[in-house]
Amino acid sequence: MGRIILWGLGGLVLGPIITLALATVAIPIFDISQMEGAYAMGVVFTLMPIGAVVGLIAGIIWAIARRP
């Protein structure tokens, strides 16, 4: 059970980090406007929490799938 929690927490931390990295790469590729910080607020308050939840779920599924 402890291993599942650790994998879940790992996903909870890594999910937003990966999401932030992908969002940062997307700025020049898709020519996204950064007018008045709207893009940054969208990333921080929308995309990163979604990335955290997806990372948490992925971490838990990974831990359960790799159970000995």
Summary of the structure (lengths in Angstrom):
residues: 68
radius of gyration: 14.8
end to end distance: 11.9
largest distance: 50.6
contacts: 180
relative contact order: 0.24
helix: 88%
strand: 0%
